[in-house]
Structure formats: C-alpha cells, structure tokens
Amino acid sequence: MSRIGRNPIKVSAAVKVSFENGIVTVTGPLGTLTQAIENSKINVVIEGDVVTVTRSAETKEVKAAHGLYRALIQNMVTGVEKGYAKNLILSGVGYKAVAQGDKIVLSVGYSHTIDVVPPAGIKLEIVSPTEIAVKGIDKVVVGQVAADIKAIRKPEPYHGYGIRYKDETILRKEGKTAGK
C-alpha cells in the first residue's frame, strides 16, 4: 500500500467527517470543506474517530491517488480545526502594507500602490507595516494567495528587496566590485 495512504486520520470530537456520493465533507469549528473523490477505485471509510482511505486496484495511478486523497482529507481536518497561516515579509526602503477594510494596499517600490482583495474564506491581517499574515481553513487557497502576493514583487538577490515568506532565506549575490 501507499505509505501515506495507509495511515489512518485521527479526527477530534469537534470535527465531523462524512462521505456520500464520492464527496468528502469535513465540518469543524472554523467552517466546512468539501472534496470530490474523482477516482472510483478510492474509498473513504469512517469508523468512529478514525478515517481510513482504501483502494481497490494496484495500478500506478490509483496508488498515487490513494496517497493524494488521504493527504487532502488530512489537510481538510487540520484546516477546519486549527486553520492555516502564511506570513509574508515586505523588505525594502518604503515598502509597507496598509489595511483598508477587507483588502490591503501595498507600497512596494512601484509608482502606484497595489490593492490585494482576498478571495472568500481568506483573511489578510497586517501584523506590522512590513508583515502580512494570510489566514484561512483551506491549505491550498492560503498557499496560492500567499504566492500571488509574493509574485507582486519577487525578492531580488542583490539587496533582498521584495516580498518573501517569513521563514524563507534569500540567497544573496555579491555586487560588482570597484575596478582599478
């Protein structure tokens, strides 16, 4: 069996998991997430507080889908129980973020400001003028919104100016040296 797919998923009392008509629904204190199981050879078994993902075939595609769907369900359970967050750092002279209602306005070295409007289910928080927290219950959407914000101004390797993840290190290059 798949090493990831065979692991059972522990579910706390605050989270409810159901599987009907090929759709897994996970409900918890932070919200509800759904995932369609598009491979008919993958089955989800719910027994008490343990969720197990099984497969009925041994082909390469089914084995890959087995681990994938188990990981997606685990991420859904964690998301509705604890949520996910990614922090971004704005580093550069004059770089800052300002909250305006539910959107944020970025000043990141362009001649104009950039408005970032979060999709439904995502909350953008300004931790400090140079730090943004992207929070939500869906791990994929949180990561995508953080990546989209980072793509507004990618970090450059000479001074490190740009938007980066809080735990990311930028490999710095040495600038030109003075000639003779």
C-alpha positions as CSV (number, residue, x, y, z in Angstrom):
1,M,0.0,0.0,0.0
2,S,0.9,3.6,-0.3
3,R,3.0,4.7,2.7
4,I,1.0,7.9,3.0
5,G,-2.4,6.5,2.0
6,R,-2.4,3.6,4.5
7,N,-2.0,5.9,7.6
8,P,-5.3,6.5,9.4
9,I,-6.6,10.0,10.0
10,K,-7.4,10.8,13.6
11,V,-10.4,13.1,14.0
12,S,-11.1,15.1,17.2
13,A,-14.6,15.3,18.7
14,A,-15.1,18.8,17.3
15,V,-14.7,17.7,13.7
16,K,-17.3,15.7,11.7
17,V,-16.4,13.8,8.6
18,S,-18.9,12.3,6.1
19,F,-18.5,10.5,2.7
20,E,-21.5,10.4,0.4
21,N,-21.7,10.0,-3.4
22,G,-18.0,10.4,-3.9
23,I,-17.8,13.7,-1.9
24,V,-16.0,14.0,1.5
25,T,-17.4,16.8,3.7
26,V,-15.4,17.9,6.8
27,T,-17.1,20.2,9.3
28,G,-15.4,21.8,12.2
29,P,-15.4,24.9,14.5
30,L,-13.8,27.1,11.8
31,G,-16.0,26.0,8.8
32,T,-16.8,23.4,6.3
33,L,-14.7,22.0,3.4
34,T,-15.6,19.5,0.7
35,Q,-13.5,17.4,-1.7
36,A,-14.8,15.3,-4.6
37,I,-13.1,11.9,-4.8
38,E,-12.9,11.6,-8.6
39,N,-11.3,8.2,-8.7
40,S,-13.9,5.4,-8.3
41,K,-11.3,3.0,-7.0
42,I,-10.7,5.1,-3.9
43,N,-13.0,4.6,-0.9
44,V,-13.2,6.5,2.4
45,V,-14.2,4.5,5.5
46,I,-15.2,6.4,8.6
47,E,-15.2,4.4,11.9
48,G,-15.8,6.5,15.0
49,D,-12.9,9.0,15.3
50,V,-10.7,7.4,12.6
51,V,-10.9,7.9,8.9
52,T,-9.2,5.4,6.6
53,V,-8.7,5.8,2.8
54,T,-8.6,2.5,0.9
55,R,-8.1,1.5,-2.7
56,S,-9.4,-1.4,-4.8
57,A,-6.7,-1.6,-7.5
58,E,-3.0,-1.7,-7.6
59,T,-2.2,0.4,-10.7
60,K,0.3,3.3,-10.5
61,E,-2.4,6.0,-11.0
62,V,-4.6,4.5,-8.2
63,K,-1.7,4.3,-5.8
64,A,-0.8,7.9,-6.5
65,A,-4.4,9.0,-6.0
66,H,-4.6,7.0,-2.8
67,G,-1.9,9.0,-1.1
68,L,-3.2,12.2,-2.6
69,Y,-6.7,11.9,-1.3
70,R,-5.5,10.8,2.1
71,A,-3.3,13.9,2.3
72,L,-6.1,16.2,1.1
73,I,-8.5,14.8,3.7
74,Q,-5.9,15.2,6.5
75,N,-5.4,18.9,5.4
76,M,-9.1,19.4,5.5
77,V,-9.4,18.0,9.0
78,T,-6.5,20.2,10.2
79,G,-7.9,23.3,8.4
80,V,-11.4,23.2,10.0
81,E,-9.9,22.5,13.4
82,K,-6.9,24.8,13.6
83,G,-6.7,26.7,10.3
84,Y,-3.6,27.6,8.2
85,A,-1.5,30.8,8.1
86,K,1.4,32.0,6.0
87,N,3.4,35.1,6.9
88,L,5.0,37.4,4.3
89,I,7.7,40.0,4.9
90,L,8.0,43.2,2.9
91,S,11.6,44.2,2.8
92,G,12.8,47.3,1.1
93,V,13.0,51.1,1.6
94,G,9.5,52.4,1.9
95,Y,7.8,49.0,1.5
96,K,4.7,48.8,3.6
97,A,1.2,47.3,3.8
98,V,-1.9,49.1,4.9
99,A,-5.4,47.6,5.7
100,Q,-8.4,49.2,4.1
101,G,-11.5,47.3,5.0
102,D,-11.1,43.7,4.0
103,K,-8.4,44.5,1.4
104,I,-4.8,45.5,1.8
105,V,-2.9,48.2,-0.1
106,L,0.8,47.5,-0.8
107,S,3.5,50.1,-1.5
108,V,6.4,48.0,-2.8
109,G,8.5,50.3,-4.9
110,Y,6.2,50.9,-7.9
111,S,4.9,54.3,-8.9
112,H,1.5,53.2,-7.8
113,T,0.0,51.2,-4.9
114,I,-1.3,47.7,-5.4
115,D,-4.7,46.6,-3.9
116,V,-5.0,43.0,-2.9
117,V,-8.5,41.7,-2.3
118,P,-8.7,38.3,-0.7
119,P,-11.0,35.6,-2.0
120,A,-13.8,34.2,0.1
121,G,-12.7,32.3,3.1
122,I,-9.3,34.1,3.3
123,K,-8.4,36.8,5.8
124,L,-5.4,39.1,5.4
125,E,-4.0,40.6,8.6
126,I,-1.4,43.3,8.9
127,V,0.9,42.1,11.8
128,S,3.2,45.1,11.3
129,P,3.6,47.6,8.4
130,T,6.1,45.2,6.9
131,E,4.5,41.8,7.7
132,I,1.3,40.3,6.3
133,A,-0.5,37.2,7.6
134,V,-2.6,35.2,5.2
135,K,-5.1,33.0,7.2
136,G,-7.8,30.5,6.2
137,I,-9.0,26.9,6.5
138,D,-8.1,25.7,3.0
139,K,-4.4,25.0,2.8
140,V,-4.3,25.2,-1.0
141,V,-6.0,28.5,-1.2
142,V,-3.9,30.0,1.6
143,G,-0.7,29.0,-0.1
144,Q,-2.0,30.3,-3.5
145,V,-3.0,33.7,-2.1
146,A,0.4,34.0,-0.4
147,A,2.2,33.0,-3.6
148,D,0.1,35.6,-5.6
149,I,1.1,38.3,-3.1
150,K,4.7,37.3,-3.3
151,A,4.6,37.4,-7.1
152,I,3.7,41.1,-6.9
153,R,7.3,41.9,-6.1
154,K,9.7,38.9,-6.0
155,P,12.8,39.2,-3.8
156,E,15.8,40.3,-5.8
157,P,19.2,38.7,-4.9
158,Y,21.4,41.8,-4.5
159,H,19.7,43.8,-1.8
160,G,16.9,41.4,-0.8
161,Y,14.2,43.9,-1.6
162,G,10.8,42.3,-2.3
163,I,8.1,40.2,-0.7
164,R,9.2,36.9,0.8
165,Y,7.9,34.2,3.2
166,K,8.8,34.8,6.8
167,D,10.8,31.5,7.0
168,E,12.4,31.9,3.6
169,T,16.0,32.8,3.2
170,I,17.1,34.7,0.1
171,L,20.5,33.7,-1.4
172,R,22.3,37.0,-1.7
173,K,24.7,37.7,-4.6
174,E,27.8,39.9,-4.3
175,G,27.6,43.1,-6.2
176,K,30.1,44.5,-8.6
177,T,33.5,45.3,-7.1
178,A,35.2,48.6,-7.8
179,G,37.6,48.5,-10.8
180,K,41.2,49.6,-10.9
